[in-house]
Amino acid sequence: MHITELRDERLDDARAFLRRQGRLPADFAQAPCRYWAAFDSDQIVGTIGLEWQGATGLLRLAFVRPSHRSRGLGQALYQRLVSDALCMGVTELYLFGSGAGGYWQRLGFAGCPVAEAAGKLANTPQVRDYTVRGTLNHEQAFRRSLLARRTEAAPA
């Protein structure tokens, strides 16, 4: 298996994958965003995306096909996103999620007010969409500093 950033024609493959999983949002791939996918042979088996506003990122569409779970694939996708995000100057990540909070907390995220996340990411496609649809108040928000991660990884 390998992970690669999705560009142009591979975004169509990701659209088809997410559509089959029932997870394709109307605002998929609207700028500013980047997406990565995990491949088994030539088939997408997992995705993760990043939208950003300045140094603040919004993690979204983190999904691994059920047949490929419990193999560390989700964590590998997340680590690739974090590595690229840091190179882009993103220093903190947020995500919205109502069912997978425990998973993200194990990866260092902590709950935060939805209004905080929405305020810092007001111009991202997902927040604009949630605002228009009035669904923000049904979400949970989580935050993680990437600077703390960099400090923790530094040799003593």
Secondary structure as GFF3:
##gff-version 3
##sequence-region A 1 156
A	DSSP	beta_strand	2	5	.	.	.	ID=ss1
A	DSSP	alpha_helix	9	20	.	.	.	ID=ss2
A	DSSP	beta_strand	33	40	.	.	.	ID=ss3
A	DSSP	beta_strand	43	53	.	.	.	ID=ss4
A	DSSP	beta_strand	56	64	.	.	.	ID=ss5
A	DSSP	three_ten_helix	66	68	.	.	.	ID=ss6
A	DSSP	alpha_helix	73	88	.	.	.	ID=ss7
A	DSSP	beta_strand	92	96	.	.	.	ID=ss8
A	DSSP	alpha_helix	101	106	.	.	.	ID=ss9
A	DSSP	beta_strand	110	112	.	.	.	ID=ss10
A	DSSP	alpha_helix	114	120	.	.	.	ID=ss11
A	DSSP	alpha_helix	125	133	.	.	.	ID=ss12
A	DSSP	three_ten_helix	136	138	.	.	.	ID=ss13
A	DSSP	beta_strand	141	145	.	.	.	ID=ss14
A	DSSP	alpha_helix	146	153	.	.	.	ID=ss15
###
